[in-house]
Structure formats: structure tokens, C-alpha cells
């Protein structure tokens, strides 16, 4: 199964796992990589004492980059943060 098929099988509300800047399906497939801006924003919250405790699929969409012939499948997700207990 190729990457596009993996993304297209995701459903809104489906749980994802977070590891080192990547979002993974419950089957362990890579489905998204945080952008540099997303990584910076996450670091900001981690510095304030929050940790990633989960993620969920918000939307799956088709996107065609400029000058590309084929569409890409893209997973947009929400990351869940929880304040660390001190």
C-alpha cells in the first residue's frame, strides 16, 4: 500500500500517535510530519510544561502542488497537549 492510500484510509476523529515530530496511525504508518512552524509552536508549549498526549485526524484532503500533475493526500490533525504534573 502506498502513502496516498494510507492517508485516504484515515477518517476524521481517528486517533493518531505522536513520535519525534511525526504523526502515526494506530497501525504505525507515518501519516504526517510537523512543519518547522509546527515544531516551533510545539516547542513553545513544551517549554511551558506541556507534553503531547495524543492526536486526532481532523481532515483528509487532496492537494495539488503548483506545477504538479497528480494530487497528494494530506492529513490535517489536532495535537492534544496536557500540562505535566510537577
PDB file of N, CA, C and O in Angstrom:
ATOM      1  N   UNK A   1       0.856  -1.180   0.000  1.00  0.00           N
ATOM      2  CA  UNK A   1       0.000   0.000   0.000  1.00  0.00           C
ATOM      3  C   UNK A   1       0.901   1.244   0.000  1.00  0.00           C
ATOM      4  O   UNK A   1       1.848   1.327   0.783  1.00  0.00           O
ATOM      5  N   UNK A   2       0.606   2.196  -0.871  1.00  0.00           N
ATOM      6  CA  UNK A   2       1.451   3.385  -0.928  1.00  0.00           C
ATOM      7  C   UNK A   2       0.942   4.451   0.049  1.00  0.00           C
ATOM      8  O   UNK A   2      -0.136   4.335   0.631  1.00  0.00           O
ATOM      9  N   UNK A   3       1.767   5.493   0.200  1.00  0.00           N
ATOM     10  CA  UNK A   3       1.493   6.546   1.177  1.00  0.00           C
ATOM     11  C   UNK A   3       0.122   7.186   0.968  1.00  0.00           C
ATOM     12  O   UNK A   3      -0.610   7.408   1.932  1.00  0.00           O
ATOM     13  N   UNK A   4      -0.229   7.483  -0.285  1.00  0.00           N
ATOM     14  CA  UNK A   4      -1.511   8.126  -0.573  1.00  0.00           C
ATOM     15  C   UNK A   4      -2.672   7.238  -0.117  1.00  0.00           C
ATOM     16  O   UNK A   4      -3.638   7.743   0.455  1.00  0.00           O
ATOM     17  N   UNK A   5      -2.596   5.943  -0.356  1.00  0.00           N
ATOM     18  CA  UNK A   5      -3.653   5.025   0.079  1.00  0.00           C
ATOM     19  C   UNK A   5      -3.775   4.992   1.598  1.00  0.00           C
ATOM     20  O   UNK A   5      -4.880   4.935   2.136  1.00  0.00           O
ATOM     21  N   UNK A   6      -2.640   5.027   2.284  1.00  0.00           N
ATOM     22  CA  UNK A   6      -2.659   5.035   3.755  1.00  0.00           C
ATOM     23  C   UNK A   6      -3.400   6.261   4.265  1.00  0.00           C
ATOM     24  O   UNK A   6      -4.239   6.156   5.160  1.00  0.00           O
ATOM     25  N   UNK A   7      -3.092   7.425   3.695  1.00  0.00           N
ATOM     26  CA  UNK A   7      -3.744   8.672   4.112  1.00  0.00           C
ATOM     27  C   UNK A   7      -5.239   8.624   3.804  1.00  0.00           C
ATOM     28  O   UNK A   7      -6.056   9.017   4.637  1.00  0.00           O
ATOM     29  N   UNK A   8      -5.597   8.150   2.626  1.00  0.00           N
ATOM     30  CA  UNK A   8      -7.008   8.142   2.232  1.00  0.00           C
ATOM     31  C   UNK A   8      -7.853   7.184   3.063  1.00  0.00           C
ATOM     32  O   UNK A   8      -9.078   7.301   3.065  1.00  0.00           O
ATOM     33  N   UNK A   9      -7.240   6.252   3.760  1.00  0.00           N
ATOM     34  CA  UNK A   9      -7.980   5.332   4.629  1.00  0.00           C
ATOM     35  C   UNK A   9      -8.282   5.935   5.998  1.00  0.00           C
ATOM     36  O   UNK A   9      -9.097   5.394   6.746  1.00  0.00           O
ATOM     37  N   UNK A  10      -7.632   7.051   6.332  1.00  0.00           N
ATOM     38  CA  UNK A  10      -7.883   7.708   7.612  1.00  0.00           C
ATOM     39  C   UNK A  10      -9.272   8.328   7.634  1.00  0.00           C
ATOM     40  O   UNK A  10      -9.805   8.722   6.597  1.00  0.00           O
ATOM     41  N   UNK A  11      -9.848   8.408   8.820  1.00  0.00           N
ATOM     42  CA  UNK A  11     -11.170   9.005   8.993  1.00  0.00           C
ATOM     43  C   UNK A  11     -11.103  10.096  10.059  1.00  0.00           C
ATOM     44  O   UNK A  11     -10.342   9.997  11.022  1.00  0.00           O
ATOM     45  N   UNK A  12     -11.909  11.129   9.871  1.00  0.00           N
ATOM     46  CA  UNK A  12     -11.981  12.224  10.828  1.00  0.00           C
ATOM     47  C   UNK A  12     -12.296  11.667  12.217  1.00  0.00           C
ATOM     48  O   UNK A  12     -13.200  10.849  12.385  1.00  0.00           O
ATOM     49  N   UNK A  13     -11.532  12.125  13.205  1.00  0.00           N
ATOM     50  CA  UNK A  13     -11.714  11.670  14.576  1.00  0.00           C
ATOM     51  C   UNK A  13     -10.857  10.477  14.956  1.00  0.00           C
ATOM     52  O   UNK A  13     -10.783  10.121  16.132  1.00  0.00           O
ATOM     53  N   UNK A  14     -10.205   9.852  13.978  1.00  0.00           N
ATOM     54  CA  UNK A  14      -9.364   8.688  14.252  1.00  0.00           C
ATOM     55  C   UNK A  14      -8.137   9.102  15.077  1.00  0.00           C
ATOM     56  O   UNK A  14      -7.513  10.130  14.814  1.00  0.00           O
ATOM     57  N   UNK A  15      -7.811   8.284  16.068  1.00  0.00           N
ATOM     58  CA  UNK A  15      -6.665   8.562  16.933  1.00  0.00           C
ATOM     59  C   UNK A  15      -5.360   8.361  16.173  1.00  0.00           C
ATOM     60  O   UNK A  15      -5.241   7.474  15.327  1.00  0.00           O
ATOM     61  N   UNK A  16      -4.391   9.202  16.495  1.00  0.00           N
ATOM     62  CA  UNK A  16      -3.039   9.101  15.951  1.00  0.00           C
ATOM     63  C   UNK A  16      -2.059   9.104  17.117  1.00  0.00           C
ATOM     64  O   UNK A  16      -2.380   9.574  18.208  1.00  0.00           O
ATOM     65  N   UNK A  17      -0.875   8.580  16.880  1.00  0.00           N
ATOM     66  CA  UNK A  17       0.202   8.627  17.862  1.00  0.00           C
ATOM     67  C   UNK A  17       1.225   9.662  17.412  1.00  0.00           C
ATOM     68  O   UNK A  17       1.367   9.931  16.219  1.00  0.00           O
ATOM     69  N   UNK A  18       1.934  10.238  18.377  1.00  0.00           N
ATOM     70  CA  UNK A  18       2.962  11.241  18.083  1.00  0.00           C
ATOM     71  C   UNK A  18       4.321  10.691  18.497  1.00  0.00           C
ATOM     72  O   UNK A  18       4.475  10.137  19.585  1.00  0.00           O
ATOM     73  N   UNK A  19       5.322  10.855  17.597  1.00  0.00           N
ATOM     74  CA  UNK A  19       6.683  10.458  17.944  1.00  0.00           C
ATOM     75  C   UNK A  19       7.671  11.305  17.150  1.00  0.00           C
ATOM     76  O   UNK A  19       7.707  11.253  15.920  1.00  0.00           O
ATOM     77  N   UNK A  20       8.461  12.077  17.864  1.00  0.00           N
ATOM     78  CA  UNK A  20       9.573  12.835  17.270  1.00  0.00           C
ATOM     79  C   UNK A  20       9.183  13.667  16.054  1.00  0.00           C
ATOM     80  O   UNK A  20       9.881  13.644  15.040  1.00  0.00           O
ATOM     81  N   UNK A  21       8.088  14.393  16.141  1.00  0.00           N
ATOM     82  CA  UNK A  21       7.669  15.266  15.050  1.00  0.00           C
ATOM     83  C   UNK A  21       6.803  14.601  14.002  1.00  0.00           C
ATOM     84  O   UNK A  21       6.354  15.260  13.064  1.00  0.00           O
ATOM     85  N   UNK A  22       6.557  13.298  14.143  1.00  0.00           N
ATOM     86  CA  UNK A  22       5.730  12.551  13.199  1.00  0.00           C
ATOM     87  C   UNK A  22       4.412  12.144  13.841  1.00  0.00           C
ATOM     88  O   UNK A  22       4.353  11.865  15.038  1.00  0.00           O
ATOM     89  N   UNK A  23       3.363  12.113  13.039  1.00  0.00           N
ATOM     90  CA  UNK A  23       2.083  11.545  13.457  1.00  0.00           C
ATOM     91  C   UNK A  23       1.952  10.194  12.781  1.00  0.00           C
ATOM     92  O   UNK A  23       2.188  10.064  11.580  1.00  0.00           O
ATOM     93  N   UNK A  24       1.571   9.185  13.562  1.00  0.00           N
ATOM     94  CA  UNK A  24       1.479   7.820  13.061  1.00  0.00           C
ATOM     95  C   UNK A  24       0.078   7.274  13.276  1.00  0.00           C
ATOM     96  O   UNK A  24      -0.573   7.580  14.275  1.00  0.00           O
ATOM     97  N   UNK A  25      -0.376   6.469  12.335  1.00  0.00           N
ATOM     98  CA  UNK A  25      -1.661   5.792  12.502  1.00  0.00           C
ATOM     99  C   UNK A  25      -1.505   4.767  13.617  1.00  0.00           C
ATOM    100  O   UNK A  25      -0.388   4.465  14.037  1.00  0.00           O
ATOM    101  N   UNK A  26      -2.624   4.233  14.097  1.00  0.00           N
ATOM    102  CA  UNK A  26      -2.559   3.213  15.146  1.00  0.00           C
ATOM    103  C   UNK A  26      -1.856   1.953  14.638  1.00  0.00           C
ATOM    104  O   UNK A  26      -1.387   1.144  15.439  1.00  0.00           O
ATOM    105  N   UNK A  27      -1.778   1.781  13.323  1.00  0.00           N
ATOM    106  CA  UNK A  27      -1.058   0.646  12.730  1.00  0.00           C
ATOM    107  C   UNK A  27       0.442   0.926  12.617  1.00  0.00           C
ATOM    108  O   UNK A  27       1.209   0.047  12.224  1.00  0.00           O
ATOM    109  N   UNK A  28       0.864   2.157  12.962  1.00  0.00           N
ATOM    110  CA  UNK A  28       2.275   2.520  12.937  1.00  0.00           C
ATOM    111  C   UNK A  28       2.756   3.160  11.651  1.00  0.00           C
ATOM    112  O   UNK A  28       3.952   3.401  11.486  1.00  0.00           O
ATOM    113  N   UNK A  29       1.820   3.445  10.721  1.00  0.00           N
ATOM    114  CA  UNK A  29       2.196   4.091   9.461  1.00  0.00           C
ATOM    115  C   UNK A  29       2.389   5.587   9.669  1.00  0.00           C
ATOM    116  O   UNK A  29       1.573   6.233  10.325  1.00  0.00           O
ATOM    117  N   UNK A  30       3.477   6.148   9.107  1.00  0.00           N
ATOM    118  CA  UNK A  30       3.687   7.597   9.106  1.00  0.00           C
ATOM    119  C   UNK A  30       2.590   8.253   8.288  1.00  0.00           C
ATOM    120  O   UNK A  30       2.393   7.887   7.129  1.00  0.00           O
ATOM    121  N   UNK A  31       1.874   9.207   8.855  1.00  0.00           N
ATOM    122  CA  UNK A  31       0.823   9.876   8.093  1.00  0.00           C
ATOM    123  C   UNK A  31       1.033  11.386   7.983  1.00  0.00           C
ATOM    124  O   UNK A  31       0.403  12.037   7.150  1.00  0.00           O
ATOM    125  N   UNK A  32       1.916  11.951   8.820  1.00  0.00           N
ATOM    126  CA  UNK A  32       2.170  13.394   8.744  1.00  0.00           C
ATOM    127  C   UNK A  32       3.475  13.720   9.461  1.00  0.00           C
ATOM    128  O   UNK A  32       3.904  13.013  10.373  1.00  0.00           O
ATOM    129  N   UNK A  33       4.080  14.792   9.029  1.00  0.00           N
ATOM    130  CA  UNK A  33       5.282  15.338   9.650  1.00  0.00           C
ATOM    131  C   UNK A  33       4.973  16.787   9.997  1.00  0.00           C
ATOM    132  O   UNK A  33       4.460  17.532   9.162  1.00  0.00           O
ATOM    133  N   UNK A  34       5.282  17.186  11.226  1.00  0.00           N
ATOM    134  CA  UNK A  34       5.045  18.577  11.603  1.00  0.00           C
ATOM    135  C   UNK A  34       5.917  19.504  10.770  1.00  0.00           C
ATOM    136  O   UNK A  34       7.076  19.196  10.493  1.00  0.00           O
ATOM    137  N   UNK A  35       5.360  20.629  10.376  1.00  0.00           N
ATOM    138  CA  UNK A  35       6.133  21.649   9.670  1.00  0.00           C
ATOM    139  C   UNK A  35       7.123  22.274  10.652  1.00  0.00           C
ATOM    140  O   UNK A  35       7.025  22.063  11.861  1.00  0.00           O
ATOM    141  N   UNK A  36       8.066  23.035  10.131  1.00  0.00           N
ATOM    142  CA  UNK A  36       9.008  23.739  11.013  1.00  0.00           C
ATOM    143  C   UNK A  36       8.273  24.693  11.939  1.00  0.00           C
ATOM    144  O   UNK A  36       8.623  24.813  13.113  1.00  0.00           O
ATOM    145  N   UNK A  37       7.252  25.373  11.419  1.00  0.00           N
ATOM    146  CA  UNK A  37       6.466  26.285  12.253  1.00  0.00           C
ATOM    147  C   UNK A  37       5.718  25.498  13.328  1.00  0.00           C
ATOM    148  O   UNK A  37       5.614  25.949  14.469  1.00  0.00           O
ATOM    149  N   UNK A  38       5.200  24.326  12.969  1.00  0.00           N
ATOM    150  CA  UNK A  38       4.502  23.484  13.936  1.00  0.00           C
ATOM    151  C   UNK A  38       5.436  22.985  15.025  1.00  0.00           C
ATOM    152  O   UNK A  38       5.056  22.919  16.194  1.00  0.00           O
ATOM    153  N   UNK A  39       6.656  22.635  14.642  1.00  0.00           N
ATOM    154  CA  UNK A  39       7.650  22.182  15.623  1.00  0.00           C
ATOM    155  C   UNK A  39       8.010  23.306  16.585  1.00  0.00           C
ATOM    156  O   UNK A  39       8.163  23.076  17.784  1.00  0.00           O
ATOM    157  N   UNK A  40       8.147  24.528  16.059  1.00  0.00           N
ATOM    158  CA  UNK A  40       8.454  25.682  16.914  1.00  0.00           C
ATOM    159  C   UNK A  40       7.321  25.956  17.898  1.00  0.00           C
ATOM    160  O   UNK A  40       7.557  26.238  19.073  1.00  0.00           O
ATOM    161  N   UNK A  41       6.095  25.868  17.404  1.00  0.00           N
ATOM    162  CA  UNK A  41       4.942  26.101  18.267  1.00  0.00           C
ATOM    163  C   UNK A  41       4.857  25.031  19.355  1.00  0.00           C
ATOM    164  O   UNK A  41       4.565  25.336  20.511  1.00  0.00           O
ATOM    165  N   UNK A  42       5.112  23.782  18.982  1.00  0.00           N
ATOM    166  CA  UNK A  42       5.089  22.696  19.954  1.00  0.00           C
ATOM    167  C   UNK A  42       6.191  22.886  20.990  1.00  0.00           C
ATOM    168  O   UNK A  42       5.964  22.669  22.180  1.00  0.00           O
ATOM    169  N   UNK A  43       7.381  23.289  20.551  1.00  0.00           N
ATOM    170  CA  UNK A  43       8.485  23.541  21.488  1.00  0.00           C
ATOM    171  C   UNK A  43       8.114  24.632  22.478  1.00  0.00           C
ATOM    172  O   UNK A  43       8.443  24.536  23.660  1.00  0.00           O
ATOM    173  N   UNK A  44       7.431  25.667  22.004  1.00  0.00           N
ATOM    174  CA  UNK A  44       6.975  26.750  22.879  1.00  0.00           C
ATOM    175  C   UNK A  44       6.116  26.185  24.015  1.00  0.00           C
ATOM    176  O   UNK A  44       6.311  26.537  25.178  1.00  0.00           O
ATOM    177  N   UNK A  45       5.170  25.312  23.677  1.00  0.00           N
ATOM    178  CA  UNK A  45       4.275  24.744  24.689  1.00  0.00           C
ATOM    179  C   UNK A  45       4.990  23.734  25.578  1.00  0.00           C
ATOM    180  O   UNK A  45       4.689  23.638  26.767  1.00  0.00           O
ATOM    181  N   UNK A  46       5.924  22.988  25.022  1.00  0.00           N
ATOM    182  CA  UNK A  46       6.704  22.052  25.837  1.00  0.00           C
ATOM    183  C   UNK A  46       7.544  22.811  26.862  1.00  0.00           C
ATOM    184  O   UNK A  46       7.698  22.359  27.996  1.00  0.00           O
ATOM    185  N   UNK A  47       8.086  23.962  26.465  1.00  0.00           N
ATOM    186  CA  UNK A  47       8.858  24.801  27.387  1.00  0.00           C
ATOM    187  C   UNK A  47       7.990  25.344  28.514  1.00  0.00           C
ATOM    188  O   UNK A  47       8.502  25.691  29.579  1.00  0.00           O
ATOM    189  N   UNK A  48       6.697  25.420  28.292  1.00  0.00           N
ATOM    190  CA  UNK A  48       5.751  25.886  29.323  1.00  0.00           C
ATOM    191  C   UNK A  48       5.221  24.731  30.172  1.00  0.00           C
ATOM    192  O   UNK A  48       4.347  24.927  31.016  1.00  0.00           O
ATOM    193  N   UNK A  49       5.761  23.509  29.944  1.00  0.00           N
ATOM    194  CA  UNK A  49       5.395  22.380  30.785  1.00  0.00           C
ATOM    195  C   UNK A  49       4.324  21.458  30.234  1.00  0.00           C
ATOM    196  O   UNK A  49       3.750  20.671  30.987  1.00  0.00           O
ATOM    197  N   UNK A  50       4.042  21.532  28.951  1.00  0.00           N
ATOM    198  CA  UNK A  50       3.047  20.652  28.335  1.00  0.00           C
ATOM    199  C   UNK A  50       3.738  19.509  27.595  1.00  0.00           C
ATOM    200  O   UNK A  50       4.873  19.639  27.138  1.00  0.00           O
ATOM    201  N   UNK A  51       3.026  18.384  27.489  1.00  0.00           N
ATOM    202  CA  UNK A  51       3.519  17.235  26.731  1.00  0.00           C
ATOM    203  C   UNK A  51       2.421  16.774  25.779  1.00  0.00           C
ATOM    204  O   UNK A  51       1.233  16.952  26.049  1.00  0.00           O
ATOM    205  N   UNK A  52       2.831  16.184  24.673  1.00  0.00           N
ATOM    206  CA  UNK A  52       1.879  15.632  23.713  1.00  0.00           C
ATOM    207  C   UNK A  52       1.323  14.329  24.303  1.00  0.00           C
ATOM    208  O   UNK A  52       2.078  13.426  24.662  1.00  0.00           O
ATOM    209  N   UNK A  53       0.008  14.250  24.394  1.00  0.00           N
ATOM    210  CA  UNK A  53      -0.618  13.033  24.924  1.00  0.00           C
ATOM    211  C   UNK A  53      -1.465  12.322  23.875  1.00  0.00           C
ATOM    212  O   UNK A  53      -2.055  11.280  24.160  1.00  0.00           O
ATOM    213  N   UNK A  54      -1.531  12.868  22.679  1.00  0.00           N
ATOM    214  CA  UNK A  54      -2.276  12.213  21.616  1.00  0.00           C
ATOM    215  C   UNK A  54      -2.501  13.144  20.451  1.00  0.00           C
ATOM    216  O   UNK A  54      -2.046  14.288  20.442  1.00  0.00           O
ATOM    217  N   UNK A  55      -3.216  12.628  19.465  1.00  0.00           N
ATOM    218  CA  UNK A  55      -3.566  13.415  18.287  1.00  0.00           C
ATOM    219  C   UNK A  55      -4.762  12.756  17.614  1.00  0.00           C
ATOM    220  O   UNK A  55      -5.023  11.569  17.808  1.00  0.00           O
ATOM    221  N   UNK A  56      -5.483  13.542  16.822  1.00  0.00           N
ATOM    222  CA  UNK A  56      -6.646  13.040  16.092  1.00  0.00           C
ATOM    223  C   UNK A  56      -6.668  13.612  14.685  1.00  0.00           C
ATOM    224  O   UNK A  56      -6.250  14.747  14.456  1.00  0.00           O
ATOM    225  N   UNK A  57      -7.156  12.823  13.756  1.00  0.00           N
ATOM    226  CA  UNK A  57      -7.341  13.286  12.387  1.00  0.00           C
ATOM    227  C   UNK A  57      -8.477  14.308  12.382  1.00  0.00           C
ATOM    228  O   UNK A  57      -9.562  14.035  12.895  1.00  0.00           O
ATOM    229  N   UNK A  58      -8.233  15.466  11.814  1.00  0.00           N
ATOM    230  CA  UNK A  58      -9.297  16.457  11.622  1.00  0.00           C
ATOM    231  C   UNK A  58      -9.886  16.318  10.223  1.00  0.00           C
ATOM    232  O   UNK A  58     -11.094  16.145  10.057  1.00  0.00           O
ATOM    233  N   UNK A  59      -9.019  16.395   9.225  1.00  0.00           N
ATOM    234  CA  UNK A  59      -9.443  16.328   7.831  1.00  0.00           C
ATOM    235  C   UNK A  59      -8.432  15.548   7.011  1.00  0.00           C
ATOM    236  O   UNK A  59      -7.242  15.519   7.326  1.00  0.00           O
ATOM    237  N   UNK A  60      -8.914  14.929   5.974  1.00  0.00           N
ATOM    238  CA  UNK A  60      -8.060  14.351   4.943  1.00  0.00           C
ATOM    239  C   UNK A  60      -8.463  15.057   3.656  1.00  0.00           C
ATOM    240  O   UNK A  60      -9.644  15.099   3.311  1.00  0.00           O
ATOM    241  N   UNK A  61      -7.491  15.610   2.949  1.00  0.00           N
ATOM    242  CA  UNK A  61      -7.833  16.361   1.750  1.00  0.00           C
ATOM    243  C   UNK A  61      -6.863  16.078   0.618  1.00  0.00           C
ATOM    244  O   UNK A  61      -5.765  15.560   0.826  1.00  0.00           O
ATOM    245  N   UNK A  62      -7.287  16.425  -0.561  1.00  0.00           N
ATOM    246  CA  UNK A  62      -6.439  16.316  -1.743  1.00  0.00           C
ATOM    247  C   UNK A  62      -5.824  17.685  -1.989  1.00  0.00           C
ATOM    248  O   UNK A  62      -6.497  18.709  -1.870  1.00  0.00           O
ATOM    249  N   UNK A  63      -4.559  17.694  -2.327  1.00  0.00           N
ATOM    250  CA  UNK A  63      -3.841  18.938  -2.591  1.00  0.00           C
ATOM    251  C   UNK A  63      -2.928  18.721  -3.778  1.00  0.00           C
ATOM    252  O   UNK A  63      -2.220  17.717  -3.858  1.00  0.00           O
ATOM    253  N   UNK A  64      -2.947  19.665  -4.695  1.00  0.00           N
ATOM    254  CA  UNK A  64      -2.074  19.596  -5.858  1.00  0.00           C
ATOM    255  C   UNK A  64      -1.077  20.743  -5.791  1.00  0.00           C
ATOM    256  O   UNK A  64      -1.450  21.909  -5.919  1.00  0.00           O
ATOM    257  N   UNK A  65       0.196  20.406  -5.589  1.00  0.00           N
ATOM    258  CA  UNK A  65       1.217  21.455  -5.579  1.00  0.00           C
ATOM    259  C   UNK A  65       1.295  22.144  -6.942  1.00  0.00           C
ATOM    260  O   UNK A  65       0.951  21.561  -7.970  1.00  0.00           O
ATOM    261  N   UNK A  66       1.746  23.375  -6.926  1.00  0.00           N
ATOM    262  CA  UNK A  66       1.917  24.125  -8.161  1.00  0.00           C
ATOM    263  C   UNK A  66       2.841  23.350  -9.100  1.00  0.00           C
ATOM    264  O   UNK A  66       3.863  22.812  -8.675  1.00  0.00           O
ATOM    265  N   UNK A  67       2.479  23.301 -10.346  1.00  0.00           N
ATOM    266  CA  UNK A  67       3.247  22.613 -11.391  1.00  0.00           C
ATOM    267  C   UNK A  67       3.267  21.090 -11.260  1.00  0.00           C
ATOM    268  O   UNK A  67       4.057  20.430 -11.935  1.00  0.00           O
ATOM    269  N   UNK A  68       2.421  20.526 -10.413  1.00  0.00           N
ATOM    270  CA  UNK A  68       2.359  19.059 -10.271  1.00  0.00           C
ATOM    271  C   UNK A  68       1.239  18.514 -11.147  1.00  0.00           C
ATOM    272  O   UNK A  68       0.287  19.222 -11.474  1.00  0.00           O
ATOM    273  N   UNK A  69       1.365  17.273 -11.514  1.00  0.00           N
ATOM    274  CA  UNK A  69       0.359  16.612 -12.336  1.00  0.00           C
ATOM    275  C   UNK A  69      -0.673  15.898 -11.468  1.00  0.00           C
ATOM    276  O   UNK A  69      -1.867  15.914 -11.769  1.00  0.00           O
ATOM    277  N   UNK A  70      -0.206  15.278 -10.397  1.00  0.00           N
ATOM    278  CA  UNK A  70      -1.078  14.479  -9.542  1.00  0.00           C
ATOM    279  C   UNK A  70      -1.373  15.167  -8.218  1.00  0.00           C
ATOM    280  O   UNK A  70      -0.575  15.958  -7.715  1.00  0.00           O
ATOM    281  N   UNK A  71      -2.551  14.842  -7.661  1.00  0.00           N
ATOM    282  CA  UNK A  71      -2.912  15.310  -6.328  1.00  0.00           C
ATOM    283  C   UNK A  71      -2.167  14.497  -5.281  1.00  0.00           C
ATOM    284  O   UNK A  71      -1.796  13.346  -5.513  1.00  0.00           O
ATOM    285  N   UNK A  72      -1.954  15.117  -4.126  1.00  0.00           N
ATOM    286  CA  UNK A  72      -1.416  14.434  -2.958  1.00  0.00           C
ATOM    287  C   UNK A  72      -2.526  14.292  -1.930  1.00  0.00           C
ATOM    288  O   UNK A  72      -3.442  15.113  -1.896  1.00  0.00           O
ATOM    289  N   UNK A  73      -2.461  13.278  -1.104  1.00  0.00           N
ATOM    290  CA  UNK A  73      -3.384  13.149   0.021  1.00  0.00           C
ATOM    291  C   UNK A  73      -2.686  13.741   1.239  1.00  0.00           C
ATOM    292  O   UNK A  73      -1.524  13.433   1.504  1.00  0.00           O
ATOM    293  N   UNK A  74      -3.395  14.592   1.979  1.00  0.00           N
ATOM    294  CA  UNK A  74      -2.820  15.285   3.129  1.00  0.00           C
ATOM    295  C   UNK A  74      -3.707  15.057   4.340  1.00  0.00           C
ATOM    296  O   UNK A  74      -4.931  15.156   4.256  1.00  0.00           O
ATOM    297  N   UNK A  75      -3.076  14.751   5.468  1.00  0.00           N
ATOM    298  CA  UNK A  75      -3.786  14.591   6.738  1.00  0.00           C
ATOM    299  C   UNK A  75      -3.569  15.849   7.563  1.00  0.00           C
ATOM    300  O   UNK A  75      -2.431  16.220   7.851  1.00  0.00           O
ATOM    301  N   UNK A  76      -4.659  16.505   7.945  1.00  0.00           N
ATOM    302  CA  UNK A  76      -4.600  17.628   8.876  1.00  0.00           C
ATOM    303  C   UNK A  76      -5.086  17.099  10.217  1.00  0.00           C
ATOM    304  O   UNK A  76      -6.142  16.472  10.299  1.00  0.00           O
ATOM    305  N   UNK A  77      -4.317  17.352  11.261  1.00  0.00           N
ATOM    306  CA  UNK A  77      -4.630  16.746  12.558  1.00  0.00           C
ATOM    307  C   UNK A  77      -4.563  17.772  13.679  1.00  0.00           C
ATOM    308  O   UNK A  77      -3.947  18.828  13.544  1.00  0.00           O
ATOM    309  N   UNK A  78      -5.205  17.440  14.776  1.00  0.00           N
ATOM    310  CA  UNK A  78      -5.103  18.207  16.016  1.00  0.00           C
ATOM    311  C   UNK A  78      -4.235  17.422  16.990  1.00  0.00           C
ATOM    312  O   UNK A  78      -4.404  16.215  17.159  1.00  0.00           O
ATOM    313  N   UNK A  79      -3.308  18.122  17.623  1.00  0.00           N
ATOM    314  CA  UNK A  79      -2.447  17.503  18.624  1.00  0.00           C
ATOM    315  C   UNK A  79      -3.005  17.856  19.994  1.00  0.00           C
ATOM    316  O   UNK A  79      -3.386  18.999  20.244  1.00  0.00           O
ATOM    317  N   UNK A  80      -3.050  16.866  20.877  1.00  0.00           N
ATOM    318  CA  UNK A  80      -3.568  17.052  22.235  1.00  0.00           C
ATOM    319  C   UNK A  80      -2.388  17.219  23.185  1.00  0.00           C
ATOM    320  O   UNK A  80      -1.488  16.381  23.238  1.00  0.00           O
ATOM    321  N   UNK A  81      -2.413  18.321  23.932  1.00  0.00           N
ATOM    322  CA  UNK A  81      -1.362  18.612  24.916  1.00  0.00           C
ATOM    323  C   UNK A  81      -1.956  18.561  26.320  1.00  0.00           C
ATOM    324  O   UNK A  81      -3.108  18.937  26.535  1.00  0.00           O
ATOM    325  N   UNK A  82      -1.153  18.091  27.269  1.00  0.00           N
ATOM    326  CA  UNK A  82      -1.572  18.042  28.663  1.00  0.00           C
ATOM    327  C   UNK A  82      -0.448  18.631  29.515  1.00  0.00           C
ATOM    328  O   UNK A  82       0.733  18.392  29.262  1.00  0.00           O
ATOM    329  N   UNK A  83      -0.839  19.404  30.526  1.00  0.00           N
ATOM    330  CA  UNK A  83       0.138  20.011  31.428  1.00  0.00           C
ATOM    331  C   UNK A  83       0.784  18.929  32.286  1.00  0.00           C
ATOM    332  O   UNK A  83       0.087  18.109  32.883  1.00  0.00           O
ATOM    333  N   UNK A  84       2.111  18.927  32.349  1.00  0.00           N
ATOM    334  CA  UNK A  84       2.844  17.966  33.195  1.00  0.00           C
ATOM    335  C   UNK A  84       2.560  18.268  34.646  1.00  0.00           C
ATOM    336  O   UNK A  84       2.487  19.426  35.058  1.00  0.00           O
ATOM    337  N   UNK A  85       2.400  17.203  35.417  1.00  0.00           N
ATOM    338  CA  UNK A  85       2.251  17.389  36.860  1.00  0.00           C
ATOM    339  C   UNK A  85       3.630  17.561  37.465  1.00  0.00           C
ATOM    340  O   UNK A  85       4.565  16.832  37.133  1.00  0.00           O
ATOM    341  N   UNK A  86       3.744  18.522  38.347  1.00  0.00           N
ATOM    342  CA  UNK A  86       5.067  18.795  38.953  1.00  0.00           C
ATOM    343  C   UNK A  86       5.111  18.351  40.372  1.00  0.00           C
ATOM    344  O   UNK A  86       6.138  18.501  41.034  1.00  0.00           O
TER     345      UNK A  86
END
